[in-house]
Amino acid sequence: MITLEEFKKLDIRIGEILSAEKILETDKLIKLQIDLGEESPRQIIAGVAEFFPQEQNLVGKQVTILANLEPRTIRGLESQGMLLAVMDDDKLALLVPSTKVSSGRQIS
């Protein structure tokens, strides 16, 4: 269990995918540019390529991002957050808002 104060430390936001590009020589990684309502888009490296063979279909989708995760370098690229999703057997479901909201809106 965590406390409410610990949960409040998580900065979970809605963002819109601006671009999606498969990372060469990998089976799972996609480089995403995501609008989180900030001065410039966030780059997030996500291991979801096997579920989105046509990665361009992700462009324009709103997704849920853990925005205050410490940046991490993956295959020489900085990932500035984490795309939130859930696995169900062999399917992946992105966590998305039920209606369109402004980019950068915080989950509360």
N, CA, C and O atoms as a GROMACS GRO file, in nm:
protein
  432
    1MET      N    1   0.083  -0.118   0.000
    1MET     CA    2   0.000   0.000   0.000
    1MET      C    3   0.088   0.125   0.000
    1MET      O    4   0.196   0.126   0.059
    2ILE      N    5   0.040   0.229  -0.067
    2ILE     CA    6   0.107   0.358  -0.060
    2ILE      C    7   0.008   0.459  -0.003
    2ILE      O    8  -0.113   0.438  -0.006
    3THR      N    9   0.062   0.566   0.047
    3THR     CA   10  -0.025   0.670   0.102
    3THR      C   11  -0.075   0.760  -0.011
    3THR      O   12  -0.021   0.760  -0.122
    4LEU      N   13  -0.178   0.837   0.019
    4LEU     CA   14  -0.228   0.935  -0.077
    4LEU      C   15  -0.118   1.035  -0.112
    4LEU      O   16  -0.107   1.076  -0.228
    5GLU      N   17  -0.039   1.074  -0.015
    5GLU     CA   18   0.070   1.168  -0.040
    5GLU      C   19   0.172   1.110  -0.137
    5GLU      O   20   0.225   1.181  -0.222
    6GLU      N   21   0.201   0.980  -0.125
    6GLU     CA   22   0.293   0.916  -0.218
    6GLU      C   23   0.232   0.912  -0.358
    6GLU      O   24   0.302   0.938  -0.456
    7PHE      N   25   0.104   0.882  -0.368
    7PHE     CA   26   0.037   0.879  -0.499
    7PHE      C   27   0.041   1.017  -0.564
    7PHE      O   28   0.059   1.027  -0.686
    8LYS      N   29   0.024   1.121  -0.486
    8LYS     CA   30   0.022   1.257  -0.539
    8LYS      C   31   0.156   1.298  -0.601
    8LYS      O   32   0.163   1.396  -0.675
    9LYS      N   33   0.261   1.223  -0.571
    9LYS     CA   34   0.392   1.251  -0.629
    9LYS      C   35   0.397   1.214  -0.778
    9LYS      O   36   0.480   1.266  -0.853
   10LEU      N   37   0.308   1.126  -0.819
   10LEU     CA   38   0.303   1.085  -0.960
   10LEU      C   39   0.240   1.196  -1.044
   10LEU      O   40   0.132   1.245  -1.013
   11ASP      N   41   0.309   1.233  -1.150
   11ASP     CA   42   0.257   1.334  -1.243
   11ASP      C   43   0.208   1.260  -1.367
   11ASP      O   44   0.286   1.235  -1.460
   12ILE      N   45   0.080   1.224  -1.368
   12ILE     CA   46   0.020   1.149  -1.478
   12ILE      C   47  -0.061   1.247  -1.562
   12ILE      O   48  -0.152   1.313  -1.513
   13ARG      N   49  -0.025   1.254  -1.690
   13ARG     CA   50  -0.087   1.353  -1.779
   13ARG      C   51  -0.136   1.289  -1.909
   13ARG      O   52  -0.093   1.180  -1.948
   14ILE      N   53  -0.225   1.360  -1.974
   14ILE     CA   54  -0.274   1.320  -2.106
   14ILE      C   55  -0.193   1.397  -2.211
   14ILE      O   56  -0.174   1.518  -2.201
   15GLY      N   57  -0.146   1.325  -2.311
   15GLY     CA   58  -0.072   1.387  -2.420
   15GLY      C   59  -0.121   1.334  -2.553
   15GLY      O   60  -0.188   1.232  -2.560
   16GLU      N   61  -0.086   1.407  -2.657
   16GLU     CA   62  -0.123   1.366  -2.793
   16GLU      C   63   0.003   1.327  -2.870
   16GLU      O   64   0.101   1.401  -2.871
   17ILE      N   65  -0.001   1.212  -2.933
   17ILE     CA   66   0.113   1.164  -3.011
   17ILE      C   67   0.124   1.245  -3.139
   17ILE      O   68   0.031   1.248  -3.220
   18LEU      N   69   0.239   1.311  -3.156
   18LEU     CA   70   0.264   1.394  -3.275
   18LEU      C   71   0.334   1.315  -3.384
   18LEU      O   72   0.311   1.337  -3.503
   19SER      N   73   0.422   1.222  -3.343
   19SER     CA   74   0.490   1.138  -3.442
   19SER      C   75   0.528   1.006  -3.377
   19SER      O   76   0.545   0.998  -3.256
   20ALA      N   77   0.540   0.905  -3.460
   20ALA     CA   78   0.577   0.771  -3.415
   20ALA      C   79   0.670   0.710  -3.519
   20ALA      O   80   0.639   0.708  -3.638
   21GLU      N   81   0.784   0.661  -3.472
   21GLU     CA   82   0.885   0.609  -3.564
   21GLU      C   83   0.947   0.483  -3.504
   21GLU      O   84   1.001   0.486  -3.394
   22LYS      N   85   0.939   0.373  -3.579
   22LYS     CA   86   1.001   0.249  -3.532
   22LYS      C   87   1.151   0.269  -3.524
   22LYS      O   88   1.211   0.330  -3.613
   23ILE      N   89   1.211   0.218  -3.418
   23ILE     CA   90   1.355   0.229  -3.402
   23ILE      C   91   1.419   0.111  -3.474
   23ILE      O   92   1.390  -0.005  -3.444
   24LEU      N   93   1.505   0.142  -3.570
   24LEU     CA   94   1.568   0.040  -3.653
   24LEU      C   95   1.646  -0.060  -3.567
   24LEU      O   96   1.698  -0.026  -3.460
   25GLU      N   97   1.651  -0.182  -3.616
   25GLU     CA   98   1.722  -0.292  -3.552
   25GLU      C   99   1.663  -0.333  -3.417
   25GLU      O  100   1.731  -0.393  -3.334
   26THR      N  101   1.536  -0.300  -3.395
   26THR     CA  102   1.465  -0.348  -3.276
   26THR      C  103   1.330  -0.403  -3.320
   26THR      O  104   1.277  -0.361  -3.423
   27ASP      N  105   1.276  -0.495  -3.243
   27ASP     CA  106   1.144  -0.550  -3.274
   27ASP      C  107   1.034  -0.482  -3.195
   27ASP      O  108   0.917  -0.486  -3.235
   28LYS      N  109   1.070  -0.418  -3.084
   28LYS     CA  110   0.968  -0.369  -2.991
   28LYS      C  111   0.961  -0.218  -2.977
   28LYS      O  112   0.858  -0.166  -2.934
   29LEU      N  113   1.066  -0.146  -3.011
   29LEU     CA  114   1.072  -0.004  -2.973
   29LEU      C  115   1.020   0.093  -3.078
   29LEU      O  116   1.047   0.079  -3.198
   30ILE      N  117   0.945   0.190  -3.030
   30ILE     CA  118   0.896   0.302  -3.112
   30ILE      C  119   0.936   0.431  -3.042
   30ILE      O  120   0.922   0.444  -2.920
   31LYS      N  121   0.985   0.527  -3.121
   31LYS     CA  122   1.017   0.660  -3.069
   31LYS      C  123   0.895   0.748  -3.092
   31LYS      O  124   0.852   0.769  -3.206
   32LEU      N  125   0.840   0.800  -2.984
   32LEU     CA  126   0.721   0.886  -2.991
   32LEU      C  127   0.757   1.029  -2.955
   32LEU      O  128   0.836   1.052  -2.864
   33GLN      N  129   0.699   1.123  -3.024
   33GLN     CA  130   0.703   1.264  -2.986
   33GLN      C  131   0.563   1.295  -2.938
   33GLN      O  132   0.466   1.278  -3.012
   34ILE      N  133   0.551   1.342  -2.813
   34ILE     CA  134   0.420   1.360  -2.751
   34ILE      C  135   0.403   1.502  -2.700
   34ILE      O  136   0.489   1.554  -2.629
   35ASP      N  137   0.292   1.564  -2.736
   35ASP     CA  138   0.257   1.697  -2.688
   35ASP      C  139   0.194   1.683  -2.550
   35ASP      O  140   0.086   1.626  -2.535
   36LEU      N  141   0.264   1.737  -2.449
   36LEU     CA  142   0.210   1.738  -2.313
   36LEU      C  143   0.177   1.880  -2.270
   36LEU      O  144   0.170   1.909  -2.150
   37GLY      N  145   0.156   1.969  -2.368
   37GLY     CA  146   0.121   2.106  -2.336
   37GLY      C  147   0.239   2.186  -2.287
   37GLY      O  148   0.221   2.292  -2.227
   38GLU      N  149   0.360   2.138  -2.311
   38GLU     CA  150   0.481   2.206  -2.270
   38GLU      C  151   0.540   2.282  -2.387
   38GLU      O  152   0.489   2.276  -2.499
   39GLU      N  153   0.650   2.354  -2.362
   39GLU     CA  154   0.714   2.434  -2.465
   39GLU      C  155   0.756   2.350  -2.586
   39GLU      O  156   0.743   2.394  -2.700
   40SER      N  157   0.805   2.229  -2.560
   40SER     CA  158   0.842   2.140  -2.669
   40SER      C  159   0.793   1.999  -2.638
   40SER      O  160   0.771   1.964  -2.522
   41PRO      N  161   0.774   1.918  -2.742
   41PRO     CA  162   0.723   1.782  -2.722
   41PRO      C  163   0.820   1.696  -2.641
   41PRO      O  164   0.940   1.723  -2.638
   42ARG      N  165   0.766   1.594  -2.576
   42ARG     CA  166   0.846   1.496  -2.502
   42ARG      C  167   0.876   1.380  -2.595
   42ARG      O  168   0.792   1.338  -2.674
   43GLN      N  169   0.998   1.329  -2.585
   43GLN     CA  170   1.035   1.208  -2.656
   43GLN      C  171   1.020   1.091  -2.559
   43GLN      O  172   1.077   1.092  -2.450
   44ILE      N  173   0.945   0.992  -2.600
   44ILE     CA  174   0.927   0.874  -2.518
   44ILE      C  175   0.955   0.751  -2.604
   44ILE      O  176   0.904   0.737  -2.715
   45ILE      N  177   1.038   0.663  -2.550
   45ILE     CA  178   1.070   0.537  -2.617
   45ILE      C  179   0.982   0.430  -2.552
   45ILE      O  180   0.990   0.407  -2.432
   46ALA      N  181   0.898   0.367  -2.633
   46ALA     CA  182   0.801   0.270  -2.580
   46ALA      C  183   0.818   0.135  -2.650
   46ALA      O  184   0.840   0.129  -2.771
   47GLY      N  185   0.808   0.029  -2.574
   47GLY     CA  186   0.821  -0.107  -2.628
   47GLY      C  187   0.688  -0.163  -2.675
   47GLY      O  188   0.643  -0.266  -2.625
   48VAL      N  189   0.626  -0.095  -2.770
   48VAL     CA  190   0.492  -0.134  -2.815
   48VAL      C  191   0.484  -0.165  -2.964
   48VAL      O  192   0.374  -0.184  -3.017
   49ALA      N  193   0.597  -0.170  -3.032
   49ALA     CA  194   0.596  -0.185  -3.178
   49ALA      C  195   0.525  -0.312  -3.226
   49ALA      O  196   0.460  -0.311  -3.330
   50GLU      N  197   0.538  -0.421  -3.151
   50GLU     CA  198   0.475  -0.546  -3.195
   50GLU      C  199   0.323  -0.536  -3.196
   50GLU      O  200   0.256  -0.613  -3.264
   51PHE      N  201   0.267  -0.442  -3.121
   51PHE     CA  202   0.122  -0.424  -3.115
   51PHE      C  203   0.072  -0.318  -3.212
   51PHE      O  204  -0.048  -0.305  -3.236
   52PHE      N  205   0.166  -0.241  -3.268
   52PHE     CA  206   0.131  -0.136  -3.364
   52PHE      C  207   0.224  -0.145  -3.484
   52PHE      O  208   0.313  -0.062  -3.501
   53PRO      N  209   0.203  -0.248  -3.570
   53PRO     CA  210   0.293  -0.266  -3.685
   53PRO      C  211   0.290  -0.146  -3.780
   53PRO      O  212   0.389  -0.120  -3.849
   54GLN      N  213   0.181  -0.075  -3.783
   54GLN     CA  214   0.172   0.049  -3.859
   54GLN      C  215   0.180   0.163  -3.759
   54GLN      O  216   0.078   0.223  -3.723
   55GLU      N  217   0.302   0.193  -3.713
   55GLU     CA  218   0.319   0.289  -3.604
   55GLU      C  219   0.258   0.426  -3.633
   55GLU      O  220   0.223   0.499  -3.540
   56GLN      N  221   0.244   0.461  -3.760
   56GLN     CA  222   0.185   0.590  -3.794
   56GLN      C  223   0.039   0.600  -3.751
   56GLN      O  224  -0.015   0.710  -3.739
   57ASN      N  225  -0.026   0.484  -3.728
   57ASN     CA  226  -0.165   0.485  -3.680
   57ASN      C  227  -0.176   0.541  -3.538
   57ASN      O  228  -0.285   0.574  -3.492
   58LEU      N  229  -0.063   0.553  -3.468
   58LEU     CA  230  -0.063   0.612  -3.334
   58LEU      C  231  -0.072   0.764  -3.336
   58LEU      O  232  -0.116   0.826  -3.239
   59VAL      N  233  -0.030   0.823  -3.446
   59VAL     CA  234  -0.027   0.969  -3.456
   59VAL      C  235  -0.169   1.025  -3.442
   59VAL      O  236  -0.263   0.980  -3.507
   60GLY      N  237  -0.182   1.125  -3.355
   60GLY     CA  238  -0.311   1.188  -3.329
   60GLY      C  239  -0.385   1.129  -3.211
   60GLY      O  240  -0.482   1.188  -3.164
   61LYS      N  241  -0.341   1.014  -3.161
   61LYS     CA  242  -0.408   0.953  -3.046
   61LYS      C  243  -0.367   1.023  -2.917
   61LYS      O  244  -0.253   1.066  -2.900
   62GLN      N  245  -0.463   1.034  -2.827
   62GLN     CA  246  -0.432   1.082  -2.692
   62GLN      C  247  -0.398   0.962  -2.606
   62GLN      O  248  -0.463   0.857  -2.614
   63VAL      N  249  -0.294   0.977  -2.525
   63VAL     CA  250  -0.245   0.869  -2.440
   63VAL      C  251  -0.217   0.922  -2.300
   63VAL      O  252  -0.212   1.043  -2.277
   64THR      N  253  -0.198   0.830  -2.208
   64THR     CA  254  -0.168   0.865  -2.070
   64THR      C  255  -0.019   0.842  -2.046
   64THR      O  256   0.036   0.738  -2.080
   65ILE      N  257   0.046   0.944  -1.986
   65ILE     CA  258   0.190   0.943  -1.968
   65ILE      C  259   0.225   0.966  -1.822
   65ILE      O  260   0.166   1.052  -1.756
   66LEU      N  261   0.320   0.890  -1.771
   66LEU     CA  262   0.382   0.922  -1.643
   66LEU      C  263   0.493   1.021  -1.676
   66LEU      O  264   0.596   0.984  -1.731
   67ALA      N  265   0.470   1.149  -1.642
   67ALA     CA  266   0.555   1.257  -1.690
   67ALA      C  267   0.675   1.287  -1.601
   67ALA      O  268   0.772   1.346  -1.648
   68ASN      N  269   0.670   1.249  -1.475
   68ASN     CA  270   0.783   1.286  -1.388
   68ASN      C  271   0.874   1.168  -1.355
   68ASN      O  272   0.940   1.167  -1.251
   69LEU      N  273   0.878   1.071  -1.443
   69LEU     CA  274   0.972   0.960  -1.430
   69LEU      C  275   1.110   1.011  -1.472
   69LEU      O  276   1.122   1.083  -1.571
   70GLU      N  277   1.212   0.973  -1.398
   70GLU     CA  278   1.347   1.015  -1.432
   70GLU      C  279   1.381   0.972  -1.574
   70GLU      O  280   1.356   0.856  -1.610
   71PRO      N  281   1.438   1.062  -1.658
   71PRO     CA  282   1.473   1.024  -1.796
   71PRO      C  283   1.568   0.904  -1.797
   71PRO      O  284   1.650   0.885  -1.707
   72ARG      N  285   1.555   0.825  -1.903
   72ARG     CA  286   1.636   0.705  -1.917
   72ARG      C  287   1.682   0.695  -2.062
   72ARG      O  288   1.607   0.727  -2.154
   73THR      N  289   1.805   0.651  -2.082
   73THR     CA  290   1.857   0.634  -2.218
   73THR      C  291   1.834   0.490  -2.262
   73THR      O  292   1.876   0.395  -2.196
   74ILE      N  293   1.767   0.476  -2.375
   74ILE     CA  294   1.736   0.345  -2.432
   74ILE      C  295   1.787   0.346  -2.576
   74ILE      O  296   1.743   0.426  -2.658
   75ARG      N  297   1.878   0.256  -2.606
   75ARG     CA  298   1.936   0.248  -2.742
   75ARG      C  299   1.991   0.383  -2.787
   75ARG      O  300   1.980   0.420  -2.904
   76GLY      N  301   2.051   0.456  -2.694
   76GLY     CA  302   2.113   0.584  -2.725
   76GLY      C  303   2.016   0.701  -2.735
   76GLY      O  304   2.057   0.812  -2.767
   77LEU      N  305   1.888   0.676  -2.709
   77LEU     CA  306   1.785   0.781  -2.716
   77LEU      C  307   1.728   0.806  -2.578
   77LEU      O  308   1.702   0.712  -2.503
   78GLU      N  309   1.709   0.934  -2.543
   78GLU     CA  310   1.654   0.966  -2.413
   78GLU      C  311   1.502   0.951  -2.414
   78GLU      O  312   1.434   1.003  -2.502
   79SER      N  313   1.451   0.878  -2.316
   79SER     CA  314   1.307   0.864  -2.296
   79SER      C  315   1.268   0.951  -2.178
   79SER      O  316   1.323   0.936  -2.068
   80GLN      N  317   1.173   1.042  -2.199
   80GLN     CA  318   1.137   1.144  -2.101
   80GLN      C  319   1.000   1.120  -2.040
   80GLN      O  320   0.920   1.213  -2.027
   81GLY      N  321   0.973   0.997  -2.004
   81GLY     CA  322   0.845   0.962  -1.945
   81GLY      C  323   0.810   0.818  -1.980
   81GLY      O  324   0.890   0.746  -2.040
   82MET      N  325   0.689   0.777  -1.943
   82MET     CA  326   0.646   0.640  -1.970
   82MET      C  327   0.502   0.639  -2.020
   82MET      O  328   0.413   0.700  -1.960
   83LEU      N  329   0.482   0.570  -2.130
   83LEU     CA  330   0.349   0.548  -2.186
   83LEU      C  331   0.279   0.444  -2.099
   83LEU      O  332   0.335   0.337  -2.075
   84LEU      N  333   0.158   0.473  -2.053
   84LEU     CA  334   0.086   0.379  -1.967
   84LEU      C  335  -0.009   0.292  -2.051
   84LEU      O  336  -0.086   0.342  -2.133
   85ALA      N  337  -0.001   0.163  -2.027
   85ALA     CA  338  -0.082   0.066  -2.102
   85ALA      C  339  -0.103  -0.055  -2.013
   85ALA      O  340  -0.042  -0.067  -1.906
   86VAL      N  341  -0.190  -0.145  -2.056
   86VAL     CA  342  -0.217  -0.267  -1.982
   86VAL      C  343  -0.215  -0.386  -2.079
   86VAL      O  344  -0.265  -0.377  -2.191
   87MET      N  345  -0.157  -0.496  -2.032
   87MET     CA  346  -0.157  -0.620  -2.111
   87MET      C  347  -0.272  -0.707  -2.065
   87MET      O  348  -0.298  -0.718  -1.945
   88ASP      N  349  -0.340  -0.770  -2.160
   88ASP     CA  350  -0.446  -0.866  -2.132
   88ASP      C  351  -0.422  -0.984  -2.226
   88ASP      O  352  -0.451  -0.978  -2.345
   89ASP      N  353  -0.369  -1.091  -2.169
   89ASP     CA  354  -0.324  -1.205  -2.248
   89ASP      C  355  -0.221  -1.157  -2.350
   89ASP      O  356  -0.113  -1.114  -2.310
   90ASP      N  357  -0.252  -1.164  -2.479
   90ASP     CA  358  -0.155  -1.122  -2.581
   90ASP      C  359  -0.193  -0.989  -2.646
   90ASP      O  360  -0.143  -0.956  -2.753
   91LYS      N  361  -0.281  -0.914  -2.582
   91LYS     CA  362  -0.324  -0.784  -2.636
   91LYS      C  363  -0.273  -0.672  -2.546
   91LYS      O  364  -0.256  -0.689  -2.425
   92LEU      N  365  -0.249  -0.557  -2.606
   92LEU     CA  366  -0.207  -0.439  -2.533
   92LEU      C  367  -0.313  -0.332  -2.551
   92LEU      O  368  -0.358  -0.306  -2.663
   93ALA      N  369  -0.352  -0.269  -2.442
   93ALA     CA  370  -0.449  -0.160  -2.448
   93ALA      C  371  -0.384  -0.035  -2.390
   93ALA      O  372  -0.337  -0.035  -2.277
   94LEU      N  373  -0.384   0.072  -2.469
   94LEU     CA  374  -0.335   0.200  -2.420
   94LEU      C  375  -0.439   0.260  -2.327
   94LEU      O  376  -0.559   0.246  -2.350
   95LEU      N  377  -0.393   0.328  -2.223
   95LEU     CA  378  -0.486   0.398  -2.134
   95LEU      C  379  -0.512   0.534  -2.196
   95LEU      O  380  -0.422   0.617  -2.208
   96VAL      N  381  -0.638   0.556  -2.234
   96VAL     CA  382  -0.674   0.678  -2.306
   96VAL      C  383  -0.797   0.743  -2.241
   96VAL      O  384  -0.877   0.674  -2.178
   97PRO      N  385  -0.811   0.875  -2.256
   97PRO     CA  386  -0.931   0.939  -2.202
   97PRO      C  387  -1.054   0.900  -2.283
   97PRO      O  388  -1.043   0.869  -2.402
   98SER      N  389  -1.170   0.901  -2.219
   98SER     CA  390  -1.293   0.863  -2.289
   98SER      C  391  -1.342   0.973  -2.383
   98SER      O  392  -1.417   0.945  -2.476
   99THR      N  393  -1.299   1.096  -2.361
   99THR     CA  394  -1.327   1.207  -2.452
   99THR      C  395  -1.200   1.289  -2.467
   99THR      O  396  -1.111   1.284  -2.382
  100LYS      N  397  -1.191   1.363  -2.576
  100LYS     CA  398  -1.072   1.444  -2.601
  100LYS      C  399  -1.059   1.553  -2.496
  100LYS      O  400  -1.156   1.621  -2.463
  101VAL      N  401  -0.936   1.568  -2.445
  101VAL     CA  402  -0.905   1.672  -2.347
  101VAL      C  403  -0.781   1.748  -2.395
  101VAL      O  404  -0.711   1.704  -2.486
  102SER      N  405  -0.755   1.861  -2.333
  102SER     CA  406  -0.638   1.940  -2.370
  102SER      C  407  -0.510   1.865  -2.334
  102SER      O  408  -0.503   1.802  -2.229
  103SER      N  409  -0.410   1.873  -2.422
  103SER     CA  410  -0.280   1.810  -2.394
  103SER      C  411  -0.221   1.870  -2.268
  103SER      O  412  -0.225   1.992  -2.246
  104GLY      N  413  -0.166   1.784  -2.185
  104GLY     CA  414  -0.102   1.827  -2.062
  104GLY      C  415  -0.192   1.821  -1.941
  104GLY      O  416  -0.146   1.844  -1.829
  105ARG      N  417  -0.320   1.790  -1.959
  105ARG     CA  418  -0.411   1.782  -1.845
  105ARG      C  419  -0.362   1.674  -1.751
  105ARG      O  420  -0.326   1.564  -1.793
  106GLN      N  421  -0.362   1.706  -1.624
  106GLN     CA  422  -0.313   1.614  -1.522
  106GLN      C  423  -0.426   1.528  -1.470
  106GLN      O  424  -0.538   1.574  -1.450
  107ILE      N  425  -0.394   1.400  -1.447
  107ILE     CA  426  -0.488   1.307  -1.387
  107ILE      C  427  -0.496   1.341  -1.239
  107ILE      O  428  -0.394   1.356  -1.172
  108SER      N  429  -0.618   1.353  -1.188
  108SER     CA  430  -0.633   1.384  -1.046
  108SER      C  431  -0.744   1.302  -0.984
  108SER      O  432  -0.771   1.315  -0.865
   0.00000   0.00000   0.00000
